[in-house]
Amino acid sequence: PMRPERSRHAHPDGAFGTTGLDLLRHFRVEVDRVRGVSWWTESRPPEFAQAEQDFYRARVVDQPAALEAWLDAHPEQRLAEEAARRLLQLRMDEGADPELMRKSLERLHATRPADLQATGALELLGEMMQTGRVDVALMAGEMGLEHGRTDRYPEAVFALHARLGQILFSQDDLRGAWRHLLAAAFGLPEDGRVNLGLARVYEREGRWSRAYS
């Protein structure tokens, strides 16, 4: 099945058709460029990509309910992350309440490999901050912390703590900022931004000697 969008691909000989990559799993293809001929030999029985077609139909509808129904039916399909990202974007566009945003984030987290959940959350946190959705960024960061110990990049969880601490400090949540920045400092003791952030928390609290140290 074809995606419901324009194709950006072209060929110097002039395109005579477009196929999906899965087609080459089922056919042996020989191309004679001089004569302009191709031969196709079936190498395995055909399989119709029903899940992909259903996703593209949901994309045409482009409504949260359609994407949620597809994700419920195909939670581990290869297009699940793309569907979950689109669902999150639609929820943001409609200004969904925090509970719906949390459910959309959980769907996106579930599509990532178990050992990349913290790393993915760090990336998503940055994306949400760029859109101005600080509340969603905080949710994404907290979800990532739950999987920090199993992430293939150990520094990801400490980087998450650092970003969360910086955000909470900007919101005058000194206790929350201190908790996250202190956790980050244990894992990233030489990071100047983390140490500076922790010092600013102590300074705001009037703990001058601690801030100086």
Secondary structure, DSSP 8 states (H G I E B T S, - for coil): ---SS------TT-------GGGGGTEEEEEETTTTEEEEEE-S-----HHHHHHHHHHHH--HHHHHHHHHH-TTSTTHHHHHHHHHHHHHHTT--HHHHHHHHHHHHHTS-GGGHHHHHHHHHHHHHHHT-HHHHHHHHHHHHTTGGG-SSTHHHHHHHHHHHHHHHHTT-HHHHHHHHHHHHHH-TT-HHHHHHHHHHHHHTT-HHHHH-
